[in-house]
Amino acid sequence: MAEADRSIAVNRKALHDYSILSSVEAGLALTGTEIKSIREGRVNLRDSYARVEQGEMWLYNAHIAQYAQGNRYNHEPLRRRKLLLHRDEIRELERETAQKGLALVPLRMYYKRGMAKLQLALVRGRKSYDKREAIADREVQRDIARALRRDA
């Protein structure tokens, strides 16, 4: 994979639990020990979400493990982190999340030109029957691909 788009962490649970409506790239305001821990790949986005507060976008519940060689200035693993977006992007996302049933969830964290970025998605929660339907569709596509490989 190219250096410009190397994944650090993927939120696979979000891909299963939500229908993705749109996504946006956001930067992260991090401390030194956090970026060192990210470079070691010690990130978990599983239960994280984003929220707009007083015109700023914040990331909650993203677990970035403490840096092993960190000293007393090491970071809190679950602290809230500021997301860096343009003001008009924040306003647009805030307006869209005001609708019932929509949320902001990180899909993946990756490097872009050496900087850690976050792919943030506007999502709508899926019902359990939607999840089963998505799994069935995926299995059908897998069977079709298998049959085509076998015939070729």
C-alpha positions in Angstrom: 0.0 0.0 0.0 1.2 3.5 -0.7 2.6 5.7 2.1 0.0 8.3 1.3 -2.9 6.0 2.4 -1.6 3.5 5.0 -4.3 2.4 7.4 -3.6 2.4 11.1 -7.0 1.2 12.5 -10.3 0.3 10.9 -13.7 0.5 12.7 -15.2 -2.7 11.3 -18.1 -2.7 13.8 -19.2 0.7 12.3 -19.3 -0.8 8.8 -21.6 -3.6 10.1 -23.8 -1.5 12.5 -24.4 1.6 10.3 -25.4 2.6 6.8 -22.9 5.2 5.6 -24.4 8.3 4.1 -21.2 10.4 3.5 -17.7 10.7 4.8 -15.1 13.5 5.4 -11.4 13.5 6.2 -10.4 15.2 9.5 -7.1 15.9 11.1 -6.4 15.2 14.8 -4.9 17.4 17.5 -2.6 15.0 19.3 0.1 15.0 22.0 3.6 13.6 21.4 3.0 10.3 23.3 -0.3 9.8 21.4 1.3 10.0 17.9 4.1 7.7 19.1 1.5 5.2 20.2 -0.4 5.5 17.0 2.8 4.9 15.0 3.0 1.6 17.0 -0.5 0.8 15.8 -2.0 0.8 19.3 -5.4 2.3 18.4 -9.0 1.1 18.8 -11.9 3.0 17.2 -14.6 0.5 18.1 -17.0 2.5 20.3 -15.9 6.0 19.3 -18.0 8.8 18.0 -17.7 12.5 17.2 -19.8 15.4 18.4 -19.9 19.1 17.7 -19.6 21.3 20.9 -19.5 25.1 20.8 -18.5 25.1 17.1 -15.6 22.6 17.5 -15.6 18.9 16.5 -14.5 16.4 19.2 -13.7 12.7 19.1 -14.9 10.6 22.1 -14.0 7.1 23.3 -11.2 6.5 20.7 -8.7 4.4 22.7 -5.0 5.2 22.0 -2.9 3.2 24.4 -0.3 4.9 26.6 3.1 5.0 25.1 5.3 2.4 26.7 8.4 4.7 27.0 6.3 7.6 28.1 7.0 9.4 31.4 4.7 11.1 33.8 3.4 13.3 30.9 1.8 10.3 29.2 -1.7 10.8 27.9 -5.1 9.5 29.0 -6.1 6.6 26.7 -9.7 7.6 26.3 -9.5 11.4 26.5 -11.5 13.5 24.1 -9.5 14.7 21.1 -10.1 17.7 18.9 -10.8 17.0 15.2 -9.5 19.6 12.7 -12.1 20.5 10.1 -13.0 23.7 8.3 -15.6 25.8 10.0 -18.2 25.3 7.2 -17.6 21.6 7.3 -18.3 21.5 11.0 -21.5 23.6 10.5 -22.7 21.3 7.7 -22.1 18.1 9.8 -23.8 19.7 12.9 -26.9 20.5 10.8 -27.0 17.0 9.4 -26.6 15.3 12.8 -29.4 17.3 14.1 -31.7 15.0 12.1 -33.0 12.1 14.1 -31.1 8.9 13.8 -27.9 10.3 12.3 -24.5 10.2 14.0 -20.8 10.8 13.3 -18.6 7.8 13.6 -14.9 7.3 12.6 -14.4 4.6 10.0 -10.6 4.4 9.9 -7.5 6.2 10.9 -4.7 6.4 8.4 -1.5 8.2 7.4 -1.6 10.8 4.7 1.8 12.5 3.9 3.1 11.4 7.3 0.2 12.9 9.3 -2.5 10.8 11.1 -6.0 11.5 9.6 -9.4 10.2 10.5 -12.2 9.2 8.0 -15.3 10.5 9.7 -18.7 9.2 8.4 -22.2 10.5 8.7 -24.2 7.3 9.5 -27.7 6.0 10.2 -28.1 3.0 12.5 -29.2 -0.2 10.9 -31.9 -2.4 12.3 -31.1 -6.1 12.9 -33.0 -7.2 9.8 -30.9 -4.7 7.7 -27.7 -6.3 9.1 -29.0 -9.8 8.2 -29.9 -8.6 4.7 -26.4 -7.1 4.2 -24.8 -10.4 5.3 -27.0 -12.3 2.9 -26.1 -10.0 0.0 -22.4 -10.3 0.8 -22.7 -14.2 0.8 -24.5 -14.1 -2.5 -21.8 -11.9 -4.1 -19.1 -14.3 -2.7 -20.9 -17.3 -4.2 -21.2 -15.6 -7.6 -17.5 -14.7 -7.5 -16.6 -18.3 -6.6 -18.7 -19.7 -9.4 -17.1 -17.3 -11.9 -13.6 -18.3 -10.8 -14.5 -22.0 -11.0 -15.9 -21.6 -14.6 -13.0 -19.5 -15.8 
